């Protein structure tokens, strides 16, 4: 499939012009350049042994995850950044109070994140709605706009 600029250049070359193509070149701003960055935080129970998937379930989940990520990338909405997070961690609070383990709320903790491109938070939510993690119990996807990027 030809890009908009490639078609415009072809049409330009089919005609006689006295000025260079750059003068006539259409001003075309990619929508990717105008989109905002949003972080999708994936929350799930990462600490309770009974809540962890079996190896067979994990294989299926990873296949679904790969398909979902491929779809986001194919739509040119996947930004750089993102990772799966370890279940080990530390929480530091004021007065040097430190506890071991990830921060959990109702047994949910951040398991990972990705950064996506969308026009607004509703567009980012539309991407998140098809996230395979939402098929599980006690899971969620938090959507936050990245500021200053």
C-alpha positions, 0 to 999 in steps of 0.5 A, a space after each residue: 500500500 502506498 503512503 499518502 506522500 508517495 502517491 502525491 509525489 507520483 502525481 507530481 512527477 506525472 506533470 510538468 512543474 517549474 518548482 521542486 516537489 518539496 514546494 508542492 509536497 503536502 503537509 501531512 502530519 502522522 496521527 502517531 505524532 499527535 497521539 498521547 502516551 498512556 501506560 496500561 498497568 496490569 494488576 492481578 494476584 501475583 502472591 497467592 499460590 492458588 491464584 497462579 496459572 498452571 503451565 498449560 494455562 500460562 501457555 494459552 495466556 502467553 499466546 493470547 497475550 502475543 496476539 493482543 500485542 501484535 494487534 496493538 503493534 499492527 495498528 501502530 499504537 505500541 510505544 517503546 517501554 513496558 515489561 513484566 515485573 518480578 513478584 519480589 520487591 520492597 516497599 519503602 515508607 517514610 521514616 525508613 519503614 521498609 517491608 518485603 514484597 510488592 504493594 498489594 491491594 485486595 491481593 492485586 499488585 502490578 504485574 507489568 505495564 506497556 505504553 500505548 498511543 491513543 488520541 485520548 483516554 477513551 482510545 487507550 481504554 478501547 485498547 485495554 478492553 481486549 487485554 487477555 488479563 481481563 479474562 481472569 478473576 481479580 484482575 484489572 488494567 489501570 490506564 494513566 496518561 503519561 505527562 511530559 513525554 
